[in-house]
Amino acid sequence: MTNTRTALTIAGSDSGGGAGIQADLKTFQELGVYGMSALTAVTAQNTLGVQAVYPLSPEAVGTQLDSVGSDLPPDAVKTGMLFSSEIIITAARKVQEYGWQDRLVIDPVMVAKGGSPLLLQEAVQALIASLLPLAQVLTPNLPEAEILTGMKIGKMNDREQAARLLYQMGPQYIVLKGGHAPEGSEVVDLLYDGREFQYMTSPRIETRHTHGTGCTYSAALTAGLALGYNMQQAVHTAKAFIQAAIEDSLNLGAGHGPTNHFAYGKRRSLRGDQP
């Protein structure tokens, strides 16, 4: 019997290394969780944008999930870029087949930082119908929440209403990220459990190096759940992880550069925190 905690990411590959499978596995590793992956698409991208997307077949995705599920059962699972309704339906079927709903994190990746679509428009309804009812937690940013709910999100009461609507779609928790809000010196993220709202604030960092923030945030949350944290602990860990990753910029690339996945662990080492 092993004490090693494990997490599975179902997502696309980012050749630039800042988002997708690469960001997820780096984050898992930094938080002491063994990472596994099922690839949904190969993207050719860098800090300047996405040059091409090559989706895998639903059969290829399903076979990868069978390989993991039959031998390496994960303690938590996250989804990222799923691209098509067929891949979404395949992922949802395998989640149910292997009983992964209890710690399933859905990051509804729809658009790359540079604006390139990473989810086909026709796949949004499949995401809502097939996958969201299985989720323990859904982690949209504000533009993604607007697409899912069909409402314009402005002030905080709009965010609360959006969280209520998203909760009605089936997830047990909603984490509505506030980084895309156009104003304010602070970023406010909202955690909703169907009864109460919790607000988590952090200083807004003026930087162009924010590629992969959503993937990294949701991966850190997934790692926390794999480690046995409750939802509040997992979200606060994810918030601290991404804040450190944004603050300590790597300054890579000429466009939207990646965040620093080393930063959180280095800060803990300097403080002498226990892993």
C-alpha positions in Angstrom: 0.0 0.0 0.0 1.5 3.3 -1.1 1.2 6.7 0.6 1.8 8.5 -2.7 -1.0 10.7 -3.7 -1.9 10.9 -7.4 -3.8 13.2 -9.8 -4.9 12.8 -13.4 -5.2 15.7 -15.9 -7.4 15.3 -19.0 -6.3 18.2 -21.2 -4.4 19.4 -24.3 -0.6 19.8 -24.7 1.0 23.2 -24.9 4.3 23.1 -26.8 5.3 26.3 -25.0 5.0 24.6 -21.6 3.0 27.3 -19.9 -0.5 25.8 -19.9 -2.3 22.6 -20.5 -0.8 19.2 -19.6 2.6 20.7 -19.0 1.4 23.3 -16.5 -0.7 20.7 -14.7 2.1 18.2 -14.3 4.5 20.9 -13.1 2.0 22.0 -10.6 1.2 18.5 -9.3 4.9 17.9 -8.9 5.5 21.1 -7.0 2.8 20.2 -4.5 4.0 16.7 -4.0 1.5 14.8 -6.0 2.3 12.2 -8.7 0.8 13.4 -12.0 -0.7 11.3 -14.8 -2.3 12.5 -18.0 -4.7 11.8 -20.8 -4.0 14.0 -23.9 -7.0 15.4 -25.8 -5.2 17.5 -28.3 -1.7 18.6 -29.4 -1.4 22.4 -29.9 1.4 24.3 -31.6 1.7 27.4 -29.5 4.1 29.9 -27.8 3.7 33.1 -25.9 2.5 34.9 -29.1 -0.5 32.6 -29.6 -1.8 29.3 -30.8 -0.6 28.4 -34.3 -2.4 25.1 -34.7 -4.6 22.6 -32.9 -4.6 18.9 -33.6 -7.3 17.1 -31.6 -7.0 13.4 -30.8 -9.8 11.0 -31.6 -12.3 10.3 -28.8 -11.2 6.6 -29.0 -7.6 7.7 -28.3 -8.7 9.7 -25.3 -10.9 6.9 -23.9 -8.1 4.4 -24.3 -5.7 6.6 -22.3 -8.3 6.9 -19.6 -8.7 3.1 -19.5 -5.0 2.7 -19.1 -4.9 5.0 -16.1 -8.1 3.8 -14.6 -7.3 0.1 -14.8 -3.9 0.4 -13.1 -3.2 3.8 -11.5 -6.4 5.0 -9.9 -6.1 8.8 -9.2 -7.0 10.5 -6.0 -8.3 13.5 -7.9 -9.0 14.3 -11.5 -9.1 17.5 -13.5 -10.2 18.4 -17.0 -8.8 21.2 -19.1 -9.0 21.6 -22.9 -11.5 19.1 -24.2 -12.1 20.7 -27.6 -15.1 18.7 -28.9 -18.4 17.4 -27.8 -17.3 13.8 -28.6 -14.2 14.1 -26.4 -16.4 15.6 -23.6 -18.9 12.8 -23.8 -16.1 10.2 -23.8 -14.5 11.8 -20.7 -17.8 12.0 -18.9 -18.4 8.3 -19.6 -15.0 7.3 -18.2 -15.4 9.5 -15.2 -18.6 7.6 -14.3 -17.1 4.2 -15.2 -14.2 4.6 -12.9 -16.0 6.6 -10.1 -13.9 9.7 -10.3 -16.8 12.2 -9.6 -15.9 12.6 -5.9 -12.8 14.7 -6.6 -13.4 16.0 -10.2 -12.3 19.5 -11.0 -13.6 21.0 -14.2 -11.7 23.9 -15.7 -13.9 24.9 -18.7 -11.0 25.9 -21.0 -12.6 27.7 -23.9 -10.2 30.4 -25.3 -6.4 30.8 -25.2 -4.8 33.9 -23.7 -4.3 35.3 -27.2 -7.9 34.7 -28.2 -7.7 31.4 -30.1 -10.7 29.0 -29.4 -9.9 25.8 -27.5 -13.4 24.5 -27.3 -15.7 24.3 -30.3 -18.9 26.3 -29.9 -21.1 23.3 -30.4 -19.3 21.6 -27.5 -20.5 24.1 -24.8 -23.8 22.4 -24.4 -22.2 19.0 -24.2 -20.0 20.3 -21.4 -23.1 21.6 -19.6 -25.1 18.4 -20.1 -22.5 15.7 -19.7 -19.7 16.9 -17.5 -20.8 19.7 -15.2 -23.3 17.4 -13.3 -20.4 15.1 -12.4 -18.1 17.8 -11.1 -17.1 18.4 -7.5 -15.9 21.9 -8.4 -16.1 24.1 -11.5 -13.4 26.8 -11.9 -14.4 29.3 -14.6 -13.0 32.7 -15.2 -15.4 35.6 -15.8 -15.6 35.2 -19.7 -16.1 31.5 -19.4 -18.8 32.0 -16.8 -20.5 34.4 -19.2 -20.5 31.8 -22.0 -21.9 29.1 -19.7 -24.6 31.2 -18.1 -25.5 33.5 -21.1 -25.4 36.5 -18.8 -23.1 39.6 -18.7 -21.1 39.7 -15.5 -20.1 43.1 -14.1 -20.4 43.9 -10.5 -20.1 41.5 -7.6 -23.8 40.8 -7.4 -23.6 39.7 -11.0 -20.8 37.3 -10.0 -23.0 35.9 -7.2 -25.9 35.4 -9.6 -23.6 33.7 -12.1 -22.3 31.4 -9.4 -25.9 30.4 -8.4 -26.7 29.6 -12.1 -23.5 27.6 -12.5 -24.3 25.7 -9.2 -27.7 24.7 -10.6 -25.9 23.0 -13.5 -24.6 20.3 -11.1 -21.2 21.1 -9.5 -21.0 20.9 -5.8 -18.8 24.0 -5.6 -18.2 27.0 -7.9 -14.9 28.8 -7.9 -15.4 32.0 -10.0 -12.1 33.6 -10.7 -11.9 37.3 -10.8 -8.6 37.9 -12.7 -10.4 39.1 -15.9 -12.2 41.9 -14.1 -11.1 45.1 -15.8 -10.8 47.3 -12.6 -9.5 47.3 -9.1 -6.2 46.9 -7.3 -7.2 43.5 -6.0 -8.4 40.2 -7.6 -11.4 38.8 -5.9 -12.2 35.1 -6.4 -15.5 33.7 -5.2 -16.2 30.3 -3.7 -19.8 29.1 -3.6 -21.1 25.9 -2.0 -24.8 26.4 -2.8 -25.4 28.2 0.5 -22.7 30.7 1.3 -20.2 32.9 -0.6 -16.6 33.2 0.4 -14.4 35.9 -1.1 -10.6 35.5 -1.5 -8.6 38.6 -2.4 -5.1 39.1 -3.6 -3.1 42.0 -5.0 -3.5 42.5 -8.7 -0.1 42.2 -10.5 0.3 44.3 -13.6 2.1 41.8 -15.9 1.7 40.3 -19.4 3.1 37.0 -18.1 -0.1 35.2 -17.2 -0.3 32.4 -19.8 -1.7 29.2 -18.2 -3.0 30.8 -15.0 -6.3 29.0 -15.2 -4.7 25.6 -15.8 -2.3 26.2 -13.0 -4.9 27.4 -10.5 -7.2 24.4 -11.2 -4.2 22.0 -11.1 -3.2 23.3 -7.7 -6.8 22.9 -6.5 -6.8 19.3 -7.8 -3.5 18.5 -6.1 -4.9 19.8 -2.8 -8.0 17.6 -3.1 -5.7 14.6 -3.9 -3.8 15.4 -0.7 -7.0 15.2 1.3 -7.6 18.9 1.8 -11.2 20.0 2.2 -12.5 22.4 -0.5 -11.7 25.6 1.4 -8.1 24.4 2.1 -7.6 23.3 -1.5 -8.9 26.6 -2.9 -6.7 28.7 -0.6 -3.7 26.6 -1.6 -4.5 27.1 -5.3 -4.9 30.9 -4.7 -1.5 31.1 -2.9 0.2 29.0 -5.6 -1.0 31.0 -8.6 -0.3 34.3 -6.8 3.3 33.3 -6.2 3.6 32.0 -9.8 2.4 35.4 -11.2 4.4 37.6 -8.8 7.8 35.9 -9.5 7.7 36.2 -13.2 10.1 34.2 -15.4 10.0 36.9 -18.2 10.0 34.3 -21.0 8.8 35.0 -24.5 7.7 38.1 -26.4 4.0 37.7 -25.7 1.9 36.3 -22.9 4.7 34.5 -21.0 4.2 31.6 -18.6 3.9 31.8 -14.9 6.6 30.6 -12.5 5.6 27.1 -11.2 8.7 27.0 -9.0 7.8 30.1 -7.0 5.4 28.6 -4.4 7.8 25.9 -3.4 10.7 28.2 -3.1 8.7 30.5 -0.8 7.8 27.6 1.4 11.4 26.5 1.5 12.6 30.0 2.5 10.0 30.1 5.3 10.9 26.6 6.4 7.3 25.3 5.9 6.8 21.6 6.1 5.7 20.0 2.8 
